[in-house]
Amino acid sequence: MIQLTINGQPQQFEAPINVAQLIDHLALHGKRIAIERNGEIVPRSQFPQQMLVHGDQLEVVVAVGGG
């Protein structure tokens, strides 16, 4: 079991997951998002390779269009 903090809220997961799986879990697949992990931006190309570990601090920002 791992615990992550996502946008200031603790969340627990039964098994290790990567950033791409987290996006699916949060129902954000296909949306324009930026993810910061422990203070560093995760490039979109690295989402499948970036395994999250217990204690990671994540900020997920969803781009909102408009004018």
C-alpha positions in Angstrom: 0.0 0.0 0.0 1.3 3.4 -0.9 0.1 6.8 0.1 0.3 9.8 -2.2 -0.7 13.4 -1.6 -2.5 14.8 -4.6 -3.3 18.5 -4.6 -3.0 18.5 -0.8 -5.3 15.5 -0.2 -3.9 12.1 0.9 -4.9 9.1 -1.2 -4.0 5.5 -0.8 -3.4 2.9 -3.4 -3.2 -0.9 -3.0 -0.3 -1.3 -5.5 2.4 0.8 -7.0 1.2 2.9 -10.0 2.8 5.1 -12.6 1.7 8.6 -13.6 -0.3 7.3 -16.6 -2.3 5.0 -14.4 -2.9 7.8 -11.9 -4.3 9.9 -14.7 -6.7 7.1 -15.6 -7.6 6.6 -12.0 -8.5 10.4 -11.7 -10.5 10.2 -14.9 -8.3 12.8 -16.6 -7.3 10.8 -19.6 -7.5 12.9 -22.8 -7.5 16.2 -20.9 -4.8 18.9 -21.0 -3.0 18.5 -17.7 0.4 19.2 -16.1 1.7 17.1 -13.2 4.3 18.2 -10.7 5.9 15.5 -8.6 7.9 16.5 -5.5 8.4 20.0 -7.0 9.4 19.0 -10.5 7.3 18.9 -13.6 6.9 15.4 -15.1 7.1 15.5 -18.9 4.1 14.0 -20.7 6.5 11.6 -22.5 7.6 10.2 -19.1 4.1 9.5 -17.7 4.2 5.7 -18.3 7.8 5.4 -16.9 7.4 7.5 -13.8 6.5 5.1 -11.0 5.0 6.8 -7.9 6.3 5.8 -4.5 5.0 6.1 -1.0 5.1 9.7 0.2 5.2 11.4 -3.2 3.6 14.9 -3.3 1.7 15.6 -6.5 0.1 18.7 -7.9 -2.2 18.0 -10.9 -3.4 21.0 -12.9 -6.1 20.8 -15.5 -5.9 23.4 -18.3 -9.2 25.3 -18.7 -10.0 26.9 -22.0 -11.9 30.1 -22.3 -11.5 33.7 -23.0 
